[in-house]
Amino acid sequence: MPLDHPEIQKEISRKDDRLLTLLKDVYVESRDPPVRVKDGGGEHLPCKQEEKRLTKLGHLGDLDVKKVPKGKISIVEALTLLNNHKLHPQIWTAEKIAAEYSLELQEVKSLLEFFIPFAVQEFPKDTKKAIKPT
């Protein structure tokens, strides 16, 4: 260990004037290699900032997120647009919904085709039994 041998420690910390003089004459030029794009090399690149939009919230605004990426909708928006289309299909067409919520038209058409909100019906409170005994 150098601490056990002071002469080694002294030799390490000694300056060599001849070497310092030679180092002053050294000129180093450094250049980065040209950048090459490799297949699949994008995982180290910073990701593009996703464009977001404010959600169109109604009376359920406290239950939902405030911002969503463009091309996406929140749960409350999905329920709202499905219900609007169910109630007024001639006004809330797939084209209008796609424009209003920044969605792809084909995705909106699929959404309207496969997701249909159901209506909840309550029995009148004055009847004791909904099903009559047979």
VENMO-V600041 format. One record per run of one state. SS is the DSSP state (a for helix, b for strand, c for the rest). FROM is the first residue (numbers start at 1). TO is the last residue. If there is no record, write none. Layout:
ss/from/to
SS/FROM/TO
SS/FROM/TO
This chain:
ss/from/to
c/1/5
a/6/13
c/14/16
a/17/24
c/25/40
a/41/44
c/45/51
b/52/54
c/55/60
a/61/63
c/64/66
b/67/69
c/70/74
a/75/87
c/88/93
a/94/101
c/102/104
a/105/114
c/115/134
